[in-house]
Amino acid sequence: MSTEPVAAAVEEKQAGGDGTAMSEGSEDENLKLQNARKQIEFYFADSNLPFDKFMWTMHTANEEHWVPIKTVSSFKRMREFVTMGHDWIVKALRTSEELEVDEAGENARRRTEVQPPKGQFERSIYAKGFGEETPDLQKKLEAYFNQYGQTNAVRMRRVDGNKQFKGSVFVEFDDIKTVEAFLNADPKPSWDSAELLIMSKGAYCDMKIKEKGLTGKTAEMRKDSIASRKGFNAFKEMEDEKKGKGKGQKGAKPEIWLEFMGSKIRVQEEDGGSVKTEEVPYIKGATLKFTGCGGDANFTEMKDPLRERFARVPYIQFSKGDDFGLVGFDKELTEDEIEFVKTNLKTVNSNEVQWSIPEGEDEKQFQIDRANFAARSALARSQDRTGGSSR
């Protein structure tokens, strides 16, 4: 959930978000105060704060960890409350058991230290069947899942590139019991009278791995990719600093950088060389899939005819025994280049193969796999050098 501030006119008056006045202490006002408090508590929660770069920057801007309330009030999800006025929002925050407000009513902060959230993966579920996106869908989804128990986050899944809603969500519940209650609910959870497809996040990972026929290390990497939080991670940043990897630290090891598909990516030392998933560029249409090879493939025989057309030798991913594989190029292919591959590489392992363009998610994961392979090679070369630059 983005917390980039949006422009909003703050009216210093007590009025309902829809222009209807509410009497102090009324049931409607108390509910609205509660909702405003919960929304701001979410921004500061363990499940969001260390993964939200903007919030974390404000949280660490001073030693006391005070964050300006007016800045938080300007976030998109606070639009319905901001017209109530600053004093009203402060009033809502003063009822919080998780946050405290300074004497002047200008800043807020957590009452406890930030802790790495444990068991997020196990406490998360997948649900599909929510149809088209509407402006108020996020709020409706949160209200829907909160019927089953407290949620820490409801994340709408989107298509990479155009951000179109997939009709599915990942939901992180506060405890395992709520997860079990939701998955075993009777009647089964439904949306607009249609039964939802639901499962644990772990079961979702296993399903996608099975669908794609992944095994071994590739399957493990795919599961880690789905299970891990993408983007900024304050705990990872702090861990890097402790290891002496922080920028500008004296005595830090030279950084290793990888030129990959037109982008420069920093190589991490984890797993013998890896990259951060969110830093890998997605180049649509830079991959071709071959099917029908009969369980074997000779990379040299495949690459030789491709050298005639492509300056950089393509990367081939294939597991012995599979009837398919992927070939990766360093740019989006033109129609002529695709036709060249089909014409000059009609057979693999003496079997006639069919060429196709893989689905978006498959291609993106393949490019992540390619980047990790290149990172391992780059790290190995760097470690073999004696006195040379690792940049």
Residue pairs with C-beta under 8 A, 6 or more apart in sequence:
1 42
1 48
1 52
1 77
1 153
1 155
2 76
3 43
3 52
3 54
3 55
3 72
3 75
3 76
4 54
4 75
4 76
5 71
5 74
5 75
6 74
6 75
6 76
6 79
7 74
8 73
8 74
8 78
8 79
8 82
9 83
10 70
10 73
10 82
10 83
10 85
10 86
11 83
11 85
12 85
12 86
12 87
13 85
14 21
14 22
14 24
14 84
14 85
14 88
15 21
15 22
15 83
15 84
16 22
16 28
16 32
16 84
17 32
17 80
17 81
17 83
17 84
22 28
22 29
22 32
23 29
32 81
32 84
33 88
33 91
33 92
33 95
34 92
34 95
35 81
36 78
36 81
36 84
36 88
36 89
36 92
37 92
37 93
37 95
37 96
39 77
39 78
39 81
40 72
40 78
40 89
40 92
40 93
40 96
40 99
40 108
41 96
41 98
41 99
42 48
42 153
43 49
43 52
43 55
43 72
43 75
44 55
44 59
44 67
44 98
44 99
44 108
44 109
44 110
45 98
45 152
46 114
46 115
46 116
46 117
47 117
47 120
47 152
47 153
47 172
48 55
48 153
49 55
49 56
49 59
49 110
49 114
49 234
50 56
50 114
50 116
50 233
50 234
50 235
51 229
51 231
51 232
51 233
51 234
52 232
53 231
53 232
55 67
56 232
56 234
58 67
58 68
58 71
59 65
59 67
59 109
59 114
61 67
64 109
65 109
65 110
66 102
66 107
66 108
66 109
67 107
67 108
67 109
68 106
68 107
69 86
69 89
69 90
69 93
69 101
69 105
69 106
69 107
69 108
70 86
70 106
72 78
72 108
73 81
73 82
73 86
73 89
74 82
77 138
78 89
81 88
81 89
81 92
82 89
86 105
87 105
90 101
90 105
93 99
93 101
93 108
94 101
97 111
98 110
98 111
98 112
99 108
99 109
99 110
99 111
100 108
100 109
100 110
100 111
101 107
101 108
102 108
114 234
116 235
117 152
119 176
120 172
120 229
121 201
121 202
121 227
122 176
122 179
122 200
122 202
123 152
123 172
123 173
123 174
123 175
123 176
123 178
123 179
124 170
124 171
124 172
124 173
124 179
124 200
124 201
125 170
125 171
125 173
125 179
125 182
125 183
125 198
125 199
125 200
125 201
126 168
126 169
126 170
126 197
126 198
126 199
126 200
126 201
126 203
126 204
127 168
127 169
127 171
127 189
127 196
127 197
127 198
128 166
128 167
128 168
128 169
128 196
128 197
128 198
129 167
129 168
129 190
129 191
129 194
129 195
129 196
129 197
130 137
130 141
130 165
130 167
130 168
130 169
130 191
130 196
131 167
131 191
131 192
132 165
132 167
133 156
133 164
133 165
134 140
137 156
137 165
138 154
138 156
141 154
141 156
141 169
142 151
142 154
144 191
145 151
145 154
145 171
145 173
145 182
148 173
148 178
148 181
148 182
148 185
148 189
149 173
149 174
149 175
149 177
149 178
149 181
149 182
150 173
150 174
150 175
150 178
151 171
151 172
151 173
151 174
152 172
152 173
152 174
153 171
153 172
154 169
154 171
154 172
155 169
155 170
155 171
155 172
156 165
156 166
156 169
157 165
157 166
157 168
157 169
157 170
158 164
158 165
158 166
159 166
159 360
160 282
160 360
160 361
160 364
161 282
161 284
161 360
168 197
170 201
173 179
173 182
179 200
182 189
182 198
183 198
183 199
183 200
188 195
188 196
188 198
189 195
189 196
189 198
190 196
199 207
201 226
201 227
204 226
205 222
205 223
205 226
205 227
206 223
208 222
208 226
209 219
209 222
209 223
212 222
212 362
213 322
213 324
214 222
215 319
216 319
218 317
218 319
218 369
221 368
221 369
221 372
222 365
225 277
225 365
225 368
228 277
230 277
230 278
231 278
240 246
241 249
244 251
244 252
244 253
245 252
245 253
245 255
246 252
254 389
254 390
254 391
255 266
255 267
255 390
255 391
256 266
256 267
256 378
256 379
256 382
256 390
256 391
257 264
257 265
257 266
257 267
257 391
258 264
258 265
258 266
258 267
258 275
258 371
258 374
258 375
258 378
260 275
260 280
260 281
260 370
260 371
260 374
261 281
261 283
261 286
261 330
261 331
261 367
262 281
262 283
262 330
262 331
263 279
263 280
263 281
265 275
265 276
265 279
265 280
265 371
265 375
266 275
266 276
266 279
267 273
267 274
267 275
267 375
267 378
267 379
267 382
268 274
268 275
268 276
268 375
269 379
271 372
271 376
272 376
272 379
272 380
273 372
273 375
273 376
273 377
273 378
273 379
273 380
274 372
274 375
274 376
275 368
275 371
275 372
275 375
277 368
280 367
280 368
280 371
281 367
282 363
282 364
282 367
283 331
283 332
283 367
284 332
284 360
284 363
285 332
285 333
285 357
286 328
286 329
286 330
286 331
286 332
286 333
286 363
286 367
287 326
287 327
287 328
287 329
287 357
287 358
287 363
287 366
287 367
288 326
288 327
288 329
288 333
288 338
288 341
288 355
288 356
288 357
288 358
289 324
289 325
289 326
289 327
289 355
289 356
289 357
289 358
289 362
290 324
290 325
290 326
290 327
290 345
290 348
290 353
290 354
290 355
291 323
291 324
291 353
291 354
291 356
292 323
292 324
292 348
292 351
292 352
292 353
292 354
293 318
293 322
293 323
293 324
293 325
293 348
293 349
293 351
293 353
294 323
294 349
294 350
294 351
295 320
295 321
295 322
295 323
295 349
296 320
296 349
297 316
297 318
297 325
297 348
297 349
298 348
298 349
299 316
299 318
301 348
302 316
302 327
302 345
302 348
303 313
303 314
303 316
305 344
305 345
306 313
306 314
306 327
306 341
306 344
306 345
307 313
308 344
309 337
309 340
309 344
310 329
310 337
312 329
312 330
314 327
314 328
314 329
315 327
315 328
315 370
315 373
316 325
316 326
316 327
316 328
317 325
317 326
317 327
317 328
317 366
317 369
317 370
318 324
318 325
318 326
319 325
325 348
326 358
326 362
326 366
327 341
328 366
328 367
328 370
329 337
333 341
338 355
338 357
341 355
342 355
345 353
345 355
346 352
346 353
347 353
357 363
358 366
382 390
